[in-house]
């Protein structure tokens, strides 16, 4: 086994053990919906709950509805940036956990202001933000600061919004 593959396997095993200790189970064997006030991350094809708000189904959190409509050109620019910055090395959209969380349903898990701040400069958030600390505890890797402009952050956010809308409509993700 290659060293990087071995580290992924070890990290995944640790995550499975940690999640397995706290996962709620429904009588049918499927994960039960967690109590209100939890956020969702899709890991290895399974929806997992972590602290916060929102859920994998229904409408996005209220802050997303206050944003202008998704601009397809801006979303396309965000997709190009997502690919160019190598975001898919740590994230997927609807394909399960990689190193960091699957970004499917992001609009249901965190308000847009938080997402924008985290994408723009996650480093200080790991020191002061409870959600960022929780994600670090779950995924064990800090997202690096990518030196993005506000316009680039906006493009990435529109891309992620468009992917949520695309997948919610039952269509295929544009992520390769």
Beta strands, then each sheet from edge to edge (+ up, - down):
strand 1: 38-43
strand 2: 46-51
sheet 1: 1+ 2-
end
